[in-house]
Amino acid sequence: NLHGKAAEELAARRAELHRRAAGIWADKLGRLDLALTHWQQAWRLQPARLDALEAARTIYRSLGDEAMVAKLGEVARKVAAHYAENDPAKAAELIAILQKTR
């Protein structure tokens, strides 16, 4: 439906702004805490995209927080499993992302 499509496009635009903000906070300003906040918002808006989870895992790994690295890895695996049941092509894409980041 048209309303759902418009809402999806708005969420995608907002998520992209959060991704950009995360990059600026992390790469330009060194504020990993604020970068993590924006990665979290990007993922909430587009949970099927694992790039935000993987970026957060990278930050937590750099901070030595292996517990959060593992926790977010588990979340990513659950997301991939969800799509495996409903969208095999999307599941294959997500699994490929997970395999690259191990």
Rosetta constraint file for C-alpha pairs under 8 A:
AtomPair CA 1 CA 5 HARMONIC 6.28 0.50
AtomPair CA 2 CA 6 HARMONIC 6.19 0.50
AtomPair CA 3 CA 7 HARMONIC 6.21 0.50
AtomPair CA 4 CA 8 HARMONIC 6.10 0.50
AtomPair CA 5 CA 9 HARMONIC 6.19 0.50
AtomPair CA 6 CA 10 HARMONIC 6.16 0.50
AtomPair CA 7 CA 11 HARMONIC 6.16 0.50
AtomPair CA 8 CA 12 HARMONIC 6.21 0.50
AtomPair CA 9 CA 13 HARMONIC 6.25 0.50
AtomPair CA 10 CA 14 HARMONIC 6.15 0.50
AtomPair CA 11 CA 15 HARMONIC 5.97 0.50
AtomPair CA 11 CA 45 HARMONIC 5.58 0.50
AtomPair CA 11 CA 46 HARMONIC 7.08 0.50
AtomPair CA 12 CA 16 HARMONIC 6.18 0.50
AtomPair CA 12 CA 45 HARMONIC 7.06 0.50
AtomPair CA 12 CA 46 HARMONIC 6.78 0.50
AtomPair CA 13 CA 17 HARMONIC 6.40 0.50
AtomPair CA 14 CA 18 HARMONIC 6.35 0.50
AtomPair CA 14 CA 42 HARMONIC 7.44 0.50
AtomPair CA 14 CA 45 HARMONIC 7.55 0.50
AtomPair CA 15 CA 19 HARMONIC 6.23 0.50
AtomPair CA 15 CA 41 HARMONIC 6.99 0.50
AtomPair CA 15 CA 42 HARMONIC 4.24 0.50
AtomPair CA 15 CA 43 HARMONIC 7.31 0.50
AtomPair CA 15 CA 45 HARMONIC 5.82 0.50
AtomPair CA 15 CA 46 HARMONIC 6.78 0.50
AtomPair CA 16 CA 20 HARMONIC 6.25 0.50
AtomPair CA 16 CA 42 HARMONIC 6.98 0.50
AtomPair CA 17 CA 21 HARMONIC 6.12 0.50
AtomPair CA 18 CA 22 HARMONIC 6.02 0.50
AtomPair CA 18 CA 38 HARMONIC 5.01 0.50
AtomPair CA 18 CA 39 HARMONIC 6.54 0.50
AtomPair CA 18 CA 41 HARMONIC 6.60 0.50
AtomPair CA 18 CA 42 HARMONIC 5.42 0.50
AtomPair CA 19 CA 23 HARMONIC 6.32 0.50
AtomPair CA 19 CA 38 HARMONIC 6.55 0.50
AtomPair CA 19 CA 39 HARMONIC 6.15 0.50
AtomPair CA 19 CA 42 HARMONIC 6.22 0.50
AtomPair CA 19 CA 52 HARMONIC 7.46 0.50
AtomPair CA 20 CA 24 HARMONIC 6.35 0.50
AtomPair CA 21 CA 25 HARMONIC 6.13 0.50
AtomPair CA 21 CA 35 HARMONIC 7.08 0.50
AtomPair CA 21 CA 38 HARMONIC 6.55 0.50
AtomPair CA 22 CA 26 HARMONIC 6.04 0.50
AtomPair CA 22 CA 34 HARMONIC 7.04 0.50
AtomPair CA 22 CA 35 HARMONIC 4.05 0.50
AtomPair CA 22 CA 36 HARMONIC 6.86 0.50
AtomPair CA 22 CA 37 HARMONIC 7.67 0.50
AtomPair CA 22 CA 38 HARMONIC 5.15 0.50
AtomPair CA 22 CA 39 HARMONIC 6.02 0.50
AtomPair CA 23 CA 27 HARMONIC 5.57 0.50
AtomPair CA 23 CA 28 HARMONIC 7.48 0.50
AtomPair CA 23 CA 35 HARMONIC 6.73 0.50
AtomPair CA 24 CA 28 HARMONIC 5.07 0.50
AtomPair CA 24 CA 29 HARMONIC 6.46 0.50
AtomPair CA 24 CA 35 HARMONIC 7.72 0.50
AtomPair CA 25 CA 29 HARMONIC 4.95 0.50
AtomPair CA 25 CA 30 HARMONIC 5.95 0.50
AtomPair CA 25 CA 31 HARMONIC 5.15 0.50
AtomPair CA 25 CA 32 HARMONIC 6.62 0.50
AtomPair CA 25 CA 34 HARMONIC 6.24 0.50
AtomPair CA 25 CA 35 HARMONIC 5.15 0.50
AtomPair CA 26 CA 30 HARMONIC 4.74 0.50
AtomPair CA 26 CA 31 HARMONIC 5.29 0.50
AtomPair CA 26 CA 32 HARMONIC 5.13 0.50
AtomPair CA 26 CA 34 HARMONIC 7.71 0.50
AtomPair CA 26 CA 35 HARMONIC 5.40 0.50
AtomPair CA 31 CA 35 HARMONIC 6.28 0.50
AtomPair CA 32 CA 36 HARMONIC 6.02 0.50
AtomPair CA 32 CA 59 HARMONIC 7.03 0.50
AtomPair CA 33 CA 37 HARMONIC 6.52 0.50
AtomPair CA 34 CA 38 HARMONIC 6.47 0.50
AtomPair CA 35 CA 39 HARMONIC 6.21 0.50
AtomPair CA 36 CA 40 HARMONIC 6.06 0.50
AtomPair CA 36 CA 56 HARMONIC 5.95 0.50
AtomPair CA 36 CA 59 HARMONIC 7.72 0.50
AtomPair CA 37 CA 41 HARMONIC 6.36 0.50
AtomPair CA 38 CA 42 HARMONIC 6.15 0.50
AtomPair CA 39 CA 43 HARMONIC 6.23 0.50
AtomPair CA 39 CA 52 HARMONIC 5.05 0.50
AtomPair CA 39 CA 53 HARMONIC 7.13 0.50
AtomPair CA 39 CA 55 HARMONIC 7.22 0.50
AtomPair CA 39 CA 56 HARMONIC 6.45 0.50
AtomPair CA 40 CA 44 HARMONIC 6.22 0.50
AtomPair CA 40 CA 52 HARMONIC 6.87 0.50
AtomPair CA 40 CA 53 HARMONIC 7.49 0.50
AtomPair CA 40 CA 56 HARMONIC 7.78 0.50
AtomPair CA 41 CA 45 HARMONIC 6.30 0.50
AtomPair CA 42 CA 46 HARMONIC 6.26 0.50
AtomPair CA 42 CA 52 HARMONIC 6.39 0.50
AtomPair CA 43 CA 47 HARMONIC 4.87 0.50
AtomPair CA 43 CA 48 HARMONIC 7.80 0.50
AtomPair CA 43 CA 49 HARMONIC 6.80 0.50
AtomPair CA 43 CA 50 HARMONIC 7.33 0.50
AtomPair CA 43 CA 52 HARMONIC 5.50 0.50
AtomPair CA 43 CA 53 HARMONIC 6.76 0.50
AtomPair CA 47 CA 79 HARMONIC 7.63 0.50
AtomPair CA 48 CA 79 HARMONIC 6.85 0.50
AtomPair CA 49 CA 94 HARMONIC 7.83 0.50
AtomPair CA 50 CA 54 HARMONIC 6.11 0.50
AtomPair CA 50 CA 76 HARMONIC 6.65 0.50
AtomPair CA 50 CA 94 HARMONIC 6.90 0.50
AtomPair CA 50 CA 97 HARMONIC 7.40 0.50
AtomPair CA 51 CA 55 HARMONIC 6.02 0.50
AtomPair CA 52 CA 56 HARMONIC 6.19 0.50
AtomPair CA 53 CA 57 HARMONIC 6.13 0.50
AtomPair CA 53 CA 72 HARMONIC 6.45 0.50
AtomPair CA 53 CA 73 HARMONIC 7.87 0.50
AtomPair CA 53 CA 76 HARMONIC 6.98 0.50
AtomPair CA 54 CA 58 HARMONIC 6.20 0.50
AtomPair CA 54 CA 72 HARMONIC 7.89 0.50
AtomPair CA 54 CA 73 HARMONIC 7.92 0.50
AtomPair CA 54 CA 101 HARMONIC 7.25 0.50
AtomPair CA 55 CA 59 HARMONIC 6.40 0.50
AtomPair CA 56 CA 60 HARMONIC 6.18 0.50
AtomPair CA 56 CA 72 HARMONIC 7.97 0.50
AtomPair CA 57 CA 61 HARMONIC 5.94 0.50
AtomPair CA 57 CA 68 HARMONIC 7.17 0.50
AtomPair CA 57 CA 69 HARMONIC 4.89 0.50
AtomPair CA 57 CA 72 HARMONIC 6.46 0.50
AtomPair CA 57 CA 73 HARMONIC 7.49 0.50
AtomPair CA 58 CA 62 HARMONIC 6.21 0.50
AtomPair CA 58 CA 69 HARMONIC 7.65 0.50
AtomPair CA 59 CA 63 HARMONIC 6.37 0.50
AtomPair CA 60 CA 64 HARMONIC 6.24 0.50
AtomPair CA 60 CA 65 HARMONIC 5.19 0.50
AtomPair CA 60 CA 66 HARMONIC 6.99 0.50
AtomPair CA 60 CA 68 HARMONIC 6.45 0.50
AtomPair CA 60 CA 69 HARMONIC 6.00 0.50
AtomPair CA 61 CA 65 HARMONIC 5.69 0.50
AtomPair CA 61 CA 66 HARMONIC 6.02 0.50
AtomPair CA 61 CA 69 HARMONIC 6.13 0.50
AtomPair CA 65 CA 69 HARMONIC 6.51 0.50
AtomPair CA 66 CA 70 HARMONIC 6.08 0.50
AtomPair CA 67 CA 71 HARMONIC 6.14 0.50
AtomPair CA 68 CA 72 HARMONIC 5.98 0.50
AtomPair CA 69 CA 73 HARMONIC 6.09 0.50
AtomPair CA 70 CA 74 HARMONIC 6.20 0.50
AtomPair CA 71 CA 75 HARMONIC 6.38 0.50
AtomPair CA 72 CA 76 HARMONIC 6.15 0.50
AtomPair CA 73 CA 77 HARMONIC 6.24 0.50
AtomPair CA 73 CA 98 HARMONIC 7.97 0.50
AtomPair CA 74 CA 78 HARMONIC 6.25 0.50
AtomPair CA 75 CA 79 HARMONIC 6.26 0.50
AtomPair CA 76 CA 80 HARMONIC 6.23 0.50
AtomPair CA 76 CA 98 HARMONIC 7.48 0.50
AtomPair CA 77 CA 81 HARMONIC 6.09 0.50
AtomPair CA 77 CA 95 HARMONIC 7.78 0.50
AtomPair CA 77 CA 98 HARMONIC 7.64 0.50
AtomPair CA 78 CA 82 HARMONIC 6.13 0.50
AtomPair CA 79 CA 83 HARMONIC 6.46 0.50
AtomPair CA 80 CA 84 HARMONIC 6.13 0.50
AtomPair CA 80 CA 90 HARMONIC 7.88 0.50
AtomPair CA 80 CA 91 HARMONIC 5.19 0.50
AtomPair CA 80 CA 94 HARMONIC 5.59 0.50
AtomPair CA 80 CA 95 HARMONIC 6.35 0.50
AtomPair CA 81 CA 85 HARMONIC 6.68 0.50
AtomPair CA 81 CA 91 HARMONIC 6.92 0.50
AtomPair CA 82 CA 86 HARMONIC 6.65 0.50
AtomPair CA 82 CA 91 HARMONIC 7.84 0.50
AtomPair CA 83 CA 87 HARMONIC 4.96 0.50
AtomPair CA 83 CA 88 HARMONIC 6.41 0.50
AtomPair CA 83 CA 90 HARMONIC 6.14 0.50
AtomPair CA 83 CA 91 HARMONIC 4.94 0.50
AtomPair CA 84 CA 88 HARMONIC 4.83 0.50
AtomPair CA 84 CA 89 HARMONIC 7.88 0.50
AtomPair CA 84 CA 90 HARMONIC 7.29 0.50
AtomPair CA 84 CA 91 HARMONIC 4.67 0.50
AtomPair CA 84 CA 92 HARMONIC 7.59 0.50
AtomPair CA 87 CA 91 HARMONIC 6.24 0.50
AtomPair CA 88 CA 92 HARMONIC 6.23 0.50
AtomPair CA 89 CA 93 HARMONIC 6.46 0.50
AtomPair CA 90 CA 94 HARMONIC 6.25 0.50
AtomPair CA 91 CA 95 HARMONIC 6.05 0.50
AtomPair CA 92 CA 96 HARMONIC 6.18 0.50
AtomPair CA 93 CA 97 HARMONIC 6.49 0.50
AtomPair CA 94 CA 98 HARMONIC 6.32 0.50
AtomPair CA 95 CA 99 HARMONIC 6.18 0.50
AtomPair CA 96 CA 100 HARMONIC 6.37 0.50
AtomPair CA 97 CA 101 HARMONIC 6.59 0.50
AtomPair CA 98 CA 102 HARMONIC 6.66 0.50
